[in-house]
Amino acid sequence: MQYSKFVISTSVLFAFVTACGGSAVPLDKLTDAKATVRAAQEAGAESTPQAALHLKMANDELASAQKSSDDKDNDRAVLLLNQAQSDADLSLALARGTAEKQQAQQAQAKIDGLLKQAQ
């Protein structure tokens, strides 16, 4: 369901940009930023405070980029898409780092348990 909304919104933006001409908002930047936001969500960014903050910032910047594009301020839209991509990347990295830290802690707990059994 979310994927179809993404495809539709991307298609509508692409049609708008190509119809209006001028310096267009690069569709690949929009697609990449949205994909990274989605990846951060799937990695559990909402459950890590710092990751959630950057995820919210990325979503806000995507919405502002859409508005700037609608207002034909494509330079600002590109800037906002770059910022959204950066925040989405950071959110994803923080979410993955938290998950990896938890896995490492679980592994260490198992090792500690096995060491106690061996004594």
C-alpha positions as CSV (number, residue, x, y, z in Angstrom):
1,M,0.0,0.0,0.0
2,Q,2.7,2.5,1.0
3,Y,4.8,1.5,-2.0
4,S,1.9,2.3,-4.4
5,K,1.4,5.7,-2.7
6,F,5.1,6.3,-3.2
7,V,5.0,5.3,-6.9
8,I,1.9,7.5,-7.5
9,S,3.3,10.5,-5.7
10,T,6.6,10.2,-7.5
11,S,4.9,9.8,-10.9
12,V,2.7,12.9,-10.2
13,L,5.8,14.9,-9.2
14,F,7.6,13.7,-12.3
15,A,4.7,14.7,-14.6
16,F,4.5,18.1,-12.9
17,V,8.2,18.8,-13.3
18,T,8.4,17.7,-16.9
19,A,5.3,19.6,-17.8
20,C,6.6,22.9,-16.3
21,G,10.1,22.7,-17.8
22,G,12.8,25.0,-16.4
23,S,15.4,23.6,-14.0
24,A,13.6,20.5,-12.9
25,V,13.8,18.9,-9.5
26,P,15.9,15.7,-10.1
27,L,13.5,12.8,-9.8
28,D,16.4,10.5,-8.7
29,K,17.0,12.7,-5.7
30,L,13.4,12.5,-4.6
31,T,13.3,8.8,-5.2
32,D,16.5,8.2,-3.3
33,A,15.5,10.3,-0.3
34,K,12.1,8.6,0.0
35,A,13.7,5.2,-0.3
36,T,16.2,6.0,2.5
37,V,13.4,7.3,4.7
38,R,11.5,4.0,4.1
39,A,14.7,2.0,4.9
40,A,15.2,4.0,8.1
41,Q,11.6,3.2,9.1
42,E,12.1,-0.4,8.4
43,A,15.3,-0.5,10.4
44,G,13.4,0.8,13.5
45,A,14.3,4.4,13.5
46,E,11.1,5.3,15.3
47,S,12.3,3.4,18.4
48,T,15.6,5.3,18.7
49,P,15.2,8.9,19.8
50,Q,18.0,10.4,17.8
51,A,17.1,8.3,14.7
52,A,13.5,9.3,15.1
53,L,14.4,13.0,15.3
54,H,16.4,12.8,12.0
55,L,13.6,10.8,10.4
56,K,11.1,13.5,11.3
57,M,13.4,16.1,9.9
58,A,13.8,14.2,6.7
59,N,10.0,13.8,6.3
60,D,9.5,17.5,7.0
61,E,12.2,18.4,4.4
62,L,10.6,16.2,1.8
63,A,7.2,17.9,2.4
64,S,8.9,21.3,2.1
65,A,10.7,20.2,-1.1
66,Q,7.3,19.2,-2.5
67,K,5.9,22.6,-1.7
68,S,8.9,24.4,-3.1
69,S,8.6,22.4,-6.3
70,D,4.8,23.2,-6.5
71,D,5.8,26.9,-6.1
72,K,8.3,26.5,-8.9
73,D,11.2,27.2,-6.6
74,N,13.2,24.3,-7.9
75,D,16.6,25.4,-6.5
76,R,15.2,25.4,-3.0
77,A,13.5,22.1,-3.7
78,V,16.8,20.5,-4.6
79,L,18.5,22.0,-1.5
80,L,15.7,20.5,0.7
81,L,16.0,17.2,-1.1
82,N,19.7,17.1,-0.3
83,Q,19.0,17.9,3.3
84,A,16.3,15.3,3.5
85,Q,18.7,12.7,2.1
86,S,21.3,13.6,4.7
87,D,18.9,13.4,7.5
88,A,17.4,10.1,6.2
89,D,21.0,8.6,5.9
90,L,21.8,9.7,9.4
91,S,18.5,8.2,10.7
92,L,19.2,4.9,9.0
93,A,22.8,4.7,10.3
94,L,21.6,5.5,13.9
95,A,18.8,2.9,13.7
96,R,21.2,0.3,12.3
97,G,23.8,1.1,14.9
98,T,21.3,0.7,17.8
99,A,20.2,-2.7,16.4
100,E,23.8,-3.8,16.0
101,K,24.6,-2.7,19.5
102,Q,21.7,-4.7,20.9
103,Q,22.8,-7.8,19.0
104,A,26.3,-7.4,20.3
105,Q,25.0,-7.1,23.9
106,Q,22.9,-10.2,23.4
107,A,25.9,-12.1,22.1
108,Q,28.0,-11.0,25.0
109,A,25.3,-12.1,27.4
110,K,25.3,-15.6,25.8
111,I,29.1,-15.7,26.0
112,D,29.0,-14.7,29.7
113,G,26.4,-17.4,30.4
114,L,28.5,-20.1,28.7
115,L,31.6,-19.0,30.6
116,K,29.7,-19.3,33.9
117,Q,28.5,-22.8,32.9
118,A,32.1,-23.9,32.0
119,Q,33.4,-22.9,35.4
